[in-house]
Amino acid sequence: EDAATAVFDKCREGDDPLYKSGDGWRDWEGHNESGVQRSMEGYISIFTTFLDKADIKPPSQRRFVASPNTPIPGSVKRKPDLCVAKFAEESNSTPAKTKQQIASWREVLVAFELKSAGKDRLESTWLDMVKYAREIFRHQDFRRFVLGLTLCGSTMRLWGFDRLGATTSQPFDIHKNGLMFVTVLLGFLWMDDEQLGLDPDLMEVDGQRFVKINRDRKEERLIITDTLRDHAPCIVGRATTCWKAYREGDESKKPLVVKDSWQYVDRPEEGELVRKATAARVINISPYYHHETVSFNGRDDAVRSNVRKGMSAEGSSNPFTEQASISPETTRSSKASSFGVCGSSQASASMPTTNHLGKPRKPEIPEEIIKSDRGITTATKALAIYHDGQGGRESIGERQSPSSYHHAESLKGHESSLNKANVLHRDISTGNILLDEDESDGFLNDFDLAVDITRLEASGAPGKTGTKVFMAIGVLLDEPHSFMHDLESFFWVLFWICIHYTGPGKEGEPKLKFEKWNYNSAEEVADLKKGLVVG
């Protein structure tokens, strides 16, 4: 704030100041997009030059980069007009050098969209901003939220994107509020990484990534060696990510799998259910190591209460619904999440909280989600959850010749977890039946939608869960979920294997009529399945 005030005061000096009350910024071009681009770049250069001459240096290594016609590597067409990016400390770059190329979306901290006057409320302007946020989330699994900025002529608006959707400030005119204009731009250079939305528990030092956890009241570092599962390429959602890791100081480097996701506040924690199942000696599941709810500044990392600082959506409006409609799967009952844009139907469920390694973060969606589940399991015989290219495990859906033997072994895991730990899985699918490294055993994985049957009514868990292709007919028709429905799901998994393979290692032609099941309504899929079974 002091730096912005000093720069703004400098802009008002002289007989022909850069900024004059009543007139605004000198020579500002706002009638076309290229003019806004030139004006923005020019004033950024002026502001940072003033900082250099006053020997005022931002605490972080960042720069403004302008690349309006150059797509950033990693995406086909995404090319923000301007952005704030990080650069190496040994680099000779300065914040004023805007004509440099960005190597990847992993470097982008804040994206700007510049338009001509009068386009602030256009859907196309807002969607461009949404697309940039989506790319940042997609390439940066260490993001809690993403900030952005639109400038249309002289109308500026700030944006915030999180796993519940998007929030935006009231627009303001940079000519009428010159100090705010300077404060916003320089603020992006002075904000620390946490204020820009980076997760403080996920760090990178000398090219080595690690995540911090608190286990048995002691801090541990888990060294990340590989990404086993990337989160879905969308904004709204649980953003489940899985990493392969090992505990720092463990000479044997015994592999662990870390699951990081946002969780529903009113849902049972997956880590607690797996801990219970492991303690009960349940067979053919992933053994438990640790789980925790991610905290930030001493509080559970929930979107509404922590990321948004309790900001309410009361009285807010959604220009997407006011003007043109967006694809149905992006709509949500919660106002706060109605801006969410997702590439899959996963966004249609209530929002969750964020989790690291089974650390659940409690979200408030419906109203809130928390980065609650950071769950960690051992990647020994029972735990390399996803195929990592060198060993570990792969899902039966990824296997070239799935075996009914592995299917039966995972059934043992289901029976064991239900009888020994009172845990009902409720999400049987090809992706959750995994094979051991040497393909000698099968096991059941991903208890994200599981419930303790002794507390089913109080769990807050929705009855209709799972992947439509594998969901039981009764569940599709809103019957209370029981173990019999899970057993029927095992049948549909076997059915799926039979229609996709003609023999060991022989994958058949795609069966489009069955692939469409995931896009039909639940009632339509139920009718199709009933006809298939009866026929």
Beta strands, then each sheet from edge to edge (+ up, - down):
strand 1: 19-20
strand 2: 24-25
strand 3: 62-66
strand 4: 82-86
strand 5: 108-115
strand 6: 146-152
strand 7: 155-162
strand 8: 165-168
strand 9: 172-173
strand 10: 202-205
strand 11: 208-215
strand 12: 218-229
strand 13: 241-247
strand 14: 256-264
strand 15: 288-292
strand 16: 295-296
strand 17: 299-300
strand 18: 358-365
strand 19: 368-378
strand 20: 394-395
strand 21: 423-424
strand 22: 433-435
strand 23: 442-444
strand 24: 451-452
strand 25: 501-503
strand 26: 506-507
sheet 1: 1+ 2-
sheet 2: 3+ 4- 5+ 6+ 7- 8+
sheet 3: 3+ 4- 5+ 6+ 7- 9+
sheet 4: 10+ 11- 12+ 13- 14+ 18+ 19- 15+
sheet 5: 16+ 17-
sheet 6: 20+ 22- 23+
sheet 7: 21+ 24-
sheet 8: 25+ 26-
end
